[in-house]
């Protein structure tokens, strides 16, 4: 498909996904008739419905696909997370509707607009949201497709204009190879999605193929520890872009940022953890490479509020702290541990973790166990399967057995609140990319009633 101009109706299979919903919002904002299907209602699907997008939660074929005079004006966009056994998917394939993957449509949307793309096995969502915030506050008329809900704008889609597009470049299923980035960054390349890539080497080869799509190597940034070429960024003295003179004042980072041209002093940023300092610096470097004024850009960082489900405080007082985070990889859990120890020193921490995917649990069982063992207490929920079928012998009981911590337990989701009420921990972490976040609101209410 070379042009979207003749398309009037767009139907999404898996519309409730964070990436799919942003694209749905894009087409809805541009006057297309947008509707879609998802398996279950969520907060995100409710928001889409409030905005006027019709969503069904059954596999019954909707009228928008049966009452068509010209199906060539209808486009189906799907995510690989939707099963090929799904009746809607089978229907659109059988009736030969124009159909594209989410990654393909994102490539089409962005191909003629200056594109700033952030990739990485973790860190990309927050970095992308910070970058979009900087550009927007500096007056750039941008379109942004974010992999999370920005707390500043309460959306994963910004639709101000076409001076630039900011996009999260997803490595899953090699999706990011559909993009044509002008400025790009890689925040991390830890082994992940091995069900897709097979091994870490293939994953890294895919990232290098993504880098090769950037026309000028000087417009590519990477975290200093990665074996890549371009602009290195980090805390080391030999990094091309360096974070310097870090201090913390009342829970806020203050730091200097040295570029090849100059040093910007006294930048303030409030998200906890050194990993978030890296995310902020990466976004800042990309923004000034795009051409925004560095002094103005540095001031915007202090007003960035974060991304929903990324170190989100639901409760924060002297007696109890409740934090939710999307962390679903050992490296991400390590980063959360560093941040919570820095921001809440000498407090006991209970980590409630919901593993995400059987394949990831199998591939990183030892690493998960090592990361989780660092907390004072650990409670595991069963594996959230998402798109996968169970793998024999791979479950949370197996993972629990590897955790070297006497204060460990295996619980069901309906017992999370009870577990939290009985713990002596002052800091509660809800970790995972599944539906564990659904518990945060009722836990907050219950703990507030206790106090």
C-alpha positions, 0 to 999 in steps of 0.5 A, a space after each residue: 500500500 503506497 498511499 492512505 489517502 483513499 482509505 476512509 474506514 480503518 478497523 483495528 484488531 487489537 485496538 487496546 494495545 498501547 501502540 495500536 491505540 496511539 495509531 487509532 487516535 491518529 486516524 480518528 484525529 485525521 477524520 477517518 472512520 475508526 473502530 476496532 476489536 479487543 479481547 477485554 475492556 481496559 482503562 485504555 479502551 474505555 478512554 478510546 470509547 469516550 473519544 468516540 471510537 467504537 470497540 467490540 469485545 467479541 469475535 462477531 463480525 461487525 457491520 462496518 466490515 459486512 456493509 461495504 460498498 467498496 472494501 478497497 477503501 477499508 484498511 485492517 490494521 492488526 497486531 501480532 498479539 492477535 491469534 491467527 485463529 481469531 474469527 475476525 482475523 480469519 474473516 478479513 483474510 478470507 475476504 481479502 481486505 487490505 491488511 497491514 501490521 501496526 509496524 507497517 502502518 507506522 512506517 507509512 505514516 512517518 516516512 515523509 516526516 522528520 522522524 526521531 525514534 527511540 529503541 531499546 529493550 527497556 527505557 524507550 517508553 520513558 525516553 520517547 515521552 520525555 523527548 516529545 515533552 521537550 519538543 512540544 514545550 519548545 514549540 515544535 509542532 510534532 506528532 508523537 506515538 508513545 508506548 505509554 500514557 504521558 502523565 503530562 498530557 494523559 495520552 499516548 498520542 500528541 497531534 500538534 503538526 508535522 514538523 517532526 514525528 517522535 516514535 517509540 521504535 519497538 524491537 518486538 517482531 523486528 517492527 522498528 525496521 519499518 521506520 525511517 529515522 532521521 535521529 535515533 537512539 538505543 537505550 539498551 540491548 539486553 537479551 529479550 524476546 528470545 522467542 522471536 530472535 532465538 539468541 542475543 546475537 540475532 537481537 543485536 543484529 536487528 538493532 544494528 540493522 535499525 541503526 543502519 537506517 539512520 542516514 548520518 551516524 552523527 545523528 545516532 545516540 547510544 547508552 555508553 556501555 553498548 558495543 556501538 558506533 555513534 554518539 555515546 552517552 552516559 556517566 563515564 568521562 570518555 562519553 561523547 555526551 556526559 552526565 556530570 555533578 549529580 546531586 539530589 535536593 528534596 527528591 529531585 536530581 540536579 545535574 550538568 550535561 556536557 555535550 561536544 560543544 558546551 556544558 549545560 549546568 543545573 538541570 533539574 529532573 524529578 524521576 527517580 533512579 539513575 536509569 531515568 537520568 540516562 533516559 532524560 539525558 538521551 531525550 535531551 541530546 536528541 532534542 538539541 540535535 534536532 535543533 531546539 535551544 539547549 537552555 530552553 530544553 533544559 528547563 522543560 525537563 523539570 516539568 516532566 511528570 512521568 509515564 503511567 506505570 513507570 515508577 508511579 507513586 499511588 501512595 507516598 507518606 511516612 508510613 507507607 509508599 505504594 509504587 507501580 512499575 511496568 518492569 518485566 525484565 531482570 535489568 528493569 527490576 535491578 533499576 527499580 531496586 536502585 531507585 527505591 533504595 536511593 529514594 527510600 533508604 533504610 525502609 523495608 521493601 516488599 516486591 509483588 511481581 507478576 512474571 510476563 510471558 512463559 518464554 521470558 520466565 524460562 529464558 531469564 529464570 536465574 536472572 529474575 531470581 537474583 534480581 528479586 532476591 535483593 528485596 526484603 520480601 517477595 510475593 509472586 503472582 502466576 505468570 501472565 501469559 499474554 499471547 503465549 500458551 503454557 510451557 511445561 515446567 515453567 511457572 511461578 512456583 519454579 521461579 520461587 524455588 530459585 529466589 534466595 530470600 526467606 521472605 518469599 511467597 506465591 499468591 493469587 491476584 485476589 490475595 495481593 491486598 491481604 499480603 500487603 496488609 500483613 507485611 511490615 514493609 513500608 514500601 510496596 512495589 507492584 511490578 510487571 507488564 500484565 494486569 497487576 496494575 489493576 490492583 493499585 487503585 483498590 490497594 491505595 484505597 484500602 491503605 488510606 482507610 487504614 491510616 
